[in-house]
Amino acid sequence: MIHHRTTTLVLALSALMLSACATGSPARTKTGRQVVHDRLAAADDTPCSAAIDAVTQSGTRRLQHVTGRVNLNAPFTGRTTDETEQYTEDVVITRQKVYRRATGSHGVWQEFPASVAKGGIPVDRLPQYVELILEHGGSVHRGSEPVRVSGRLTPKEIESVDRTSGRNLRPATAIDADVWIDEEGRIVRVRQDVRFTSDPGFRSTLTLTDFESAVPVSAPPAVHSPGEEGR
């Protein structure tokens, strides 16, 4: 009799286990970091273009406003308008050089190294920038979409991802960074609060929208030279 009851109990437990396997266990909730890593890994890395709106300000004072369209997932190129308190210029960004000329004028284009177009935000290495923030103790905020990643970096740390952007941020003591990543893994907004020991800091905000195919960019006709074409 005891043996019969034991056998019945074992069969009942086995049935419960099989039933649990059949219905499936609840999926393990992903951490914020895993969500970010998954989005970055699944993002389309095909060259594309996006509308750019970048503002640099100190307190309530706007120092610079850049609008236009730039190419991403490829060498950083594009065409923008750069507005400050002193001037408004048309800008053409190619792989090797940046060309600037007063908006509405027909004068000579001024030439600069392409590195001057980057400022302190590594626009063409944004996924690596997000990973850098996470590596240095960054936090993931999942209360709304797009997901926000935030953390504190130094110019030297940013240099490890993009030498030019890191050097452009010297002699800042710290950079409080926030990056927003949409469901498709695209970085759609970046904000940097740049801090100094004694001088007032400033905030740079970059917004990317209207993602489309990459656009061809070449040097202005008056200064065109071999090797200056390309996306």
C-alpha positions as CSV (number, residue, x, y, z in Angstrom):
1,M,0.0,0.0,0.0
2,I,2.8,2.4,0.9
3,H,4.5,1.6,-2.4
4,H,1.3,2.3,-4.3
5,R,0.9,5.7,-2.7
6,T,4.5,6.6,-3.3
7,T,4.2,5.7,-7.0
8,T,1.0,7.8,-7.3
9,L,2.7,10.8,-5.7
10,V,5.7,10.5,-8.1
11,L,3.4,10.3,-11.1
12,A,1.5,13.4,-9.9
13,L,4.7,15.4,-9.5
14,S,5.9,14.3,-12.9
15,A,2.7,15.5,-14.4
16,L,3.0,18.9,-12.8
17,M,6.6,19.2,-14.1
18,L,5.5,18.3,-17.6
19,S,2.6,20.8,-17.4
20,A,5.0,23.6,-16.3
21,C,7.4,22.8,-19.2
22,A,4.5,22.8,-21.6
23,T,3.2,26.3,-20.6
24,G,6.8,27.7,-20.4
25,S,8.4,29.8,-17.7
26,P,8.2,33.6,-17.6
27,A,10.9,35.2,-19.8
28,R,13.7,36.7,-17.8
29,T,13.5,40.5,-17.8
30,K,16.4,42.1,-19.6
31,T,18.5,44.6,-17.8
32,G,18.8,48.2,-19.1
33,R,22.4,47.5,-20.2
34,Q,21.3,44.4,-22.1
35,V,18.5,46.4,-23.9
36,V,21.0,49.0,-25.0
37,H,23.6,46.4,-26.2
38,D,20.9,44.5,-28.1
39,R,19.7,47.7,-29.8
40,L,23.1,48.7,-30.8
41,A,23.9,45.2,-32.1
42,A,20.7,45.1,-34.2
43,A,21.0,48.6,-35.6
44,D,21.4,48.9,-39.4
45,D,25.0,50.0,-40.2
46,T,24.3,50.9,-43.8
47,P,25.5,54.4,-44.7
48,C,22.6,56.9,-44.3
49,S,21.9,60.6,-43.8
50,A,20.0,62.5,-41.1
51,A,18.9,66.0,-40.5
52,I,21.1,67.6,-37.8
53,D,20.2,70.2,-35.3
54,A,23.1,71.1,-32.9
55,V,23.1,73.8,-30.3
56,T,25.9,75.0,-28.0
57,Q,25.0,77.3,-25.2
58,S,26.4,78.8,-22.0
59,G,23.6,79.3,-19.6
60,T,20.7,80.8,-21.6
61,R,23.1,82.3,-24.1
62,R,23.2,80.5,-27.5
63,L,26.8,80.4,-28.8
64,Q,26.3,78.3,-32.0
65,H,23.4,76.7,-33.9
66,V,24.1,74.2,-36.7
67,T,21.4,72.8,-39.0
68,G,21.5,70.8,-42.2
69,R,22.0,67.1,-43.3
70,V,25.0,64.9,-42.6
71,N,26.0,61.3,-43.5
72,L,26.4,58.7,-40.8
73,N,27.8,55.1,-40.7
74,A,30.5,56.4,-43.0
75,P,33.1,59.2,-43.1
76,F,31.3,62.3,-41.6
77,T,30.3,64.5,-44.5
78,G,27.4,66.8,-45.2
79,R,26.1,70.3,-45.7
80,T,25.0,72.6,-42.9
81,T,24.4,76.2,-41.9
82,D,26.4,77.5,-38.9
83,E,24.9,80.4,-37.0
84,T,26.6,82.3,-34.2
85,E,26.2,85.8,-32.7
86,Q,28.9,87.1,-35.1
87,Y,28.0,85.3,-38.4
88,T,26.0,82.9,-40.4
89,E,27.9,80.6,-42.8
90,D,27.2,77.9,-45.3
91,V,29.4,74.8,-44.6
92,V,30.3,71.9,-46.8
93,I,32.0,69.0,-45.0
94,T,34.0,66.5,-47.1
95,R,36.3,63.7,-46.0
96,Q,39.4,65.8,-46.1
97,K,38.3,69.4,-45.6
98,V,35.6,71.7,-44.4
99,Y,34.6,74.7,-46.6
100,R,32.9,77.8,-45.1
101,R,31.4,80.9,-46.7
102,A,29.1,83.6,-45.4
103,T,25.5,82.7,-46.2
104,G,24.1,84.6,-49.2
105,S,27.6,85.6,-50.4
106,H,29.5,84.6,-53.6
107,G,32.9,85.1,-52.1
108,V,35.8,82.6,-51.7
109,W,35.3,79.5,-49.7
110,Q,37.6,79.2,-46.7
111,E,39.2,75.8,-46.2
112,F,39.8,74.0,-42.9
113,P,40.8,70.5,-41.8
114,A,37.9,68.1,-41.6
115,S,38.5,67.7,-37.9
116,V,37.0,71.1,-37.1
117,A,33.5,69.8,-38.0
118,K,33.4,67.4,-35.1
119,G,33.5,69.7,-32.1
120,G,33.3,67.6,-28.9
121,I,30.7,65.1,-29.9
122,P,32.1,62.1,-31.9
123,V,29.2,62.2,-34.4
124,D,30.6,59.4,-36.7
125,R,31.3,57.0,-33.7
126,L,28.2,57.4,-31.6
127,P,27.6,53.6,-30.9
128,Q,31.2,53.4,-29.6
129,Y,30.5,56.5,-27.5
130,V,27.5,54.8,-25.9
131,E,29.5,51.7,-25.1
132,L,32.2,54.0,-23.5
133,I,29.6,55.6,-21.2
134,L,28.5,52.2,-20.1
135,E,32.1,51.0,-19.5
136,H,32.6,53.9,-17.2
137,G,29.7,53.3,-14.9
138,G,26.9,54.8,-17.0
139,S,23.3,54.3,-16.1
140,V,20.4,53.3,-18.4
141,H,17.0,55.0,-17.9
142,R,14.1,53.0,-19.3
143,G,11.1,55.0,-18.2
144,S,10.2,56.2,-21.7
145,E,11.3,55.9,-25.3
146,P,13.9,56.5,-26.6
147,V,16.0,54.9,-23.9
148,R,18.5,57.2,-22.3
149,V,22.1,56.4,-21.3
150,S,23.9,58.8,-19.0
151,G,27.3,59.0,-17.3
152,R,30.3,61.1,-16.6
153,L,33.5,61.1,-18.8
154,T,36.8,62.9,-19.1
155,P,38.3,64.3,-22.4
156,K,40.9,61.6,-22.2
157,E,38.3,58.8,-22.1
158,I,36.5,60.3,-25.0
159,E,39.8,60.4,-26.8
160,S,39.9,56.6,-26.7
161,V,36.9,56.6,-29.0
162,D,37.7,59.6,-31.1
163,R,41.0,61.4,-30.7
164,T,39.8,64.7,-32.3
165,S,36.6,65.0,-30.2
166,G,38.5,64.3,-27.0
167,R,41.2,66.8,-27.8
168,N,38.6,69.4,-28.7
169,L,37.2,69.1,-25.1
170,R,40.4,70.0,-23.4
171,P,40.9,71.5,-20.8
172,A,37.5,70.4,-19.4
173,T,37.6,68.5,-16.1
174,A,34.4,66.4,-16.8
175,I,31.7,65.8,-19.3
176,D,28.2,64.8,-18.2
177,A,26.8,62.9,-21.2
178,D,23.3,61.8,-22.0
179,V,22.5,59.7,-25.2
180,W,19.1,58.7,-26.4
181,I,18.7,55.4,-28.4
182,D,15.5,54.6,-30.3
183,E,14.0,51.1,-30.7
184,E,15.9,50.6,-34.0
185,G,19.2,51.2,-32.3
186,R,19.7,54.7,-33.8
187,I,21.2,57.4,-31.6
188,V,18.7,60.3,-32.0
189,R,20.0,62.7,-29.4
190,V,23.2,63.5,-27.5
191,R,23.7,66.1,-24.8
192,Q,27.0,67.1,-23.2
193,D,27.4,69.3,-20.2
194,V,31.1,70.3,-20.3
195,R,32.5,71.4,-17.0
196,F,35.7,73.3,-16.1
197,T,37.5,74.0,-12.8
198,S,37.0,77.7,-12.8
199,D,35.5,78.9,-16.2
200,P,31.7,78.6,-16.8
201,G,30.8,75.4,-18.6
202,F,28.6,75.0,-21.6
203,R,26.0,72.5,-23.0
204,S,26.1,70.9,-26.4
205,T,23.0,69.2,-27.7
206,L,22.8,67.2,-31.0
207,T,19.5,66.0,-32.4
208,L,19.3,63.6,-35.4
209,T,16.0,63.1,-37.3
210,D,14.6,62.2,-40.7
211,F,16.9,59.3,-41.5
212,E,17.2,58.6,-45.2
213,S,19.7,57.3,-47.7
214,A,23.2,58.8,-47.7
215,V,23.6,61.9,-49.8
216,P,26.6,62.7,-52.1
217,V,28.8,65.5,-50.9
218,S,31.7,67.2,-52.8
219,A,33.8,70.3,-52.4
220,P,32.2,73.5,-53.8
221,P,32.9,73.9,-57.6
222,A,35.2,76.9,-57.2
223,V,37.6,74.9,-55.0
224,H,37.0,71.3,-56.3
225,S,40.1,69.1,-56.5
226,P,40.7,65.4,-57.1
227,G,39.9,63.2,-54.1
228,E,37.4,65.7,-52.6
229,E,34.3,63.9,-53.7
230,G,32.6,61.2,-51.6
231,R,30.1,60.4,-49.0
